[in-house]
């Protein structure tokens, strides 16, 4: 470039000015290997975090499954207890109905006896 500049009548100062102005600007930021390490490190950190989160999600999932299983077992035992109570109540209700029927018969007999023995007010 110096030879071309001298042929065209540029001075060294002018050549330096043109080189600074029109030449490739100095690269700013990181060089290529540093960028590779930064990107690789970011990807590795992201993978590590996703692995940690996945493990945590898995443990929470297992806890929820265990809790749901225990709740289902509890519901089953309550259902069994309720069925037993319902059977007992049905037996008690049937016994109470029989007792009420006997009382109604007894009341009817008493009323019949009272009708016979007490004079009617006419």
C-alpha positions as MATLAB code, in Angstrom:
seq = 'XXXXXXXXXXXXXXXXXXXXXXXXXXXXXXXXXXXXXXXXXXXXXXXXXXXXXXXXXXXXXXXXXXXXXXXXXXXXXXXXXXXXXXXXXXXXXXXXXXXXXXXXXXXXXXXXXXXXXXXXXX';
ca = [
       0.000    0.000    0.000;
       2.942    2.288    0.667;
       4.161    1.809   -2.892;
       0.734    2.646   -4.281;
       0.529    5.683   -2.058;
       3.878    7.008   -3.187;
       2.933    6.499   -6.810;
      -0.252    8.483   -6.323;
       1.432   11.226   -4.306;
       0.211   10.531   -0.725;
       2.429   11.247    2.249;
       2.960    8.798    5.073;
       0.698   10.851    7.370;
      -2.055   10.785    4.763;
      -1.622    7.029    4.327;
      -1.897    6.490    8.117;
      -5.001    8.681    8.217;
      -6.592    6.758    5.379;
      -5.633    3.461    6.995;
      -7.244    4.517   10.309;
     -10.325    5.974    8.637;
     -11.011    3.487    5.855;
      -9.172    0.426    7.066;
     -10.733   -2.309    9.121;
     -11.608   -1.041   12.561;
     -10.028   -2.921   15.425;
     -12.360   -5.622   16.633;
     -14.107   -4.803   19.861;
     -15.336   -7.360   22.340;
     -13.951  -10.831   22.839;
     -11.850  -12.919   20.537;
     -13.242  -16.131   19.068;
     -11.911  -18.647   21.651;
     -13.170  -16.512   24.520;
     -16.593  -16.291   22.899;
     -16.637  -20.076   22.465;
     -15.831  -20.559   26.142;
     -18.481  -18.036   27.204;
     -21.165  -19.606   25.043;
     -20.133  -23.124   26.053;
     -20.142  -22.153   29.716;
     -23.588  -20.599   29.386;
     -24.920  -23.720   27.665;
     -23.324  -25.972   30.312;
     -24.803  -23.862   33.124;
     -28.215  -24.008   31.417;
     -28.009  -27.780   31.095;
     -26.960  -28.121   34.728;
     -29.852  -25.940   35.887;
     -32.334  -27.831   33.741;
     -31.036  -31.110   35.222;
     -31.444  -29.767   38.756;
     -34.942  -28.510   37.991;
     -35.890  -31.819   36.359;
     -34.689  -33.728   39.429;
     -36.657  -31.414   41.720;
     -39.775  -31.788   39.587;
     -39.351  -35.563   39.732;
     -39.096  -35.582   43.520;
     -42.165  -33.356   43.856;
     -44.001  -35.649   41.447;
     -43.139  -38.681   43.582;
     -44.238  -36.885   46.764;
     -47.541  -35.988   45.137;
     -48.085  -39.559   43.981;
     -47.428  -40.846   47.495;
     -49.765  -38.234   48.985;
     -52.494  -39.025   46.461;
     -52.114  -42.724   47.253;
     -52.486  -42.126   50.979;
     -55.518  -39.894   50.393;
     -57.104  -42.583   48.227;
     -56.465  -45.175   50.945;
     -58.016  -42.861   53.530;
     -61.044  -42.293   51.299;
     -61.408  -46.057   50.908;
     -61.332  -46.630   54.664;
     -63.852  -43.828   55.279;
     -66.079  -45.295   52.576;
     -65.918  -48.698   54.282;
     -66.755  -47.137   57.647;
     -69.676  -45.234   56.137;
     -71.060  -48.384   54.543;
     -70.882  -50.178   57.905;
     -72.628  -47.257   59.628;
     -75.321  -47.198   56.951;
     -75.942  -50.930   57.434;
     -76.157  -50.467   61.213;
     -78.503  -47.512   60.783;
     -80.738  -49.484   58.438;
     -80.987  -52.252   61.026;
     -81.759  -49.690   63.755;
     -84.333  -47.964   61.551;
     -86.007  -51.287   60.828;
     -86.075  -52.101   64.562;
     -87.520  -48.644   65.310;
     -90.209  -49.141   62.675;
     -91.150  -52.471   64.235;
     -91.253  -50.849   67.694;
     -93.395  -47.973   66.393;
     -95.773  -50.486   64.811;
     -96.049  -52.359   68.147;
     -96.681  -49.081   69.968;
     -99.348  -48.139   67.444;
    -101.034  -51.522   67.992;
    -100.862  -51.043   71.766;
    -102.277  -47.533   71.481;
    -105.106  -48.820   69.299;
    -105.927  -51.519   71.919;
    -105.881  -48.933   74.710;
    -108.154  -46.643   72.730;
    -110.499  -49.570   72.021;
    -110.616  -50.480   75.734;
    -111.248  -46.858   76.693;
    -114.023  -46.623   74.111;
    -115.717  -49.663   75.643;
    -115.399  -48.683   79.264;
    -115.844  -44.950   79.242;
    -119.273  -43.587   78.604;
    -119.674  -41.395   75.644;
    -120.706  -37.891   76.255;
    -123.754  -37.248   74.091;
];
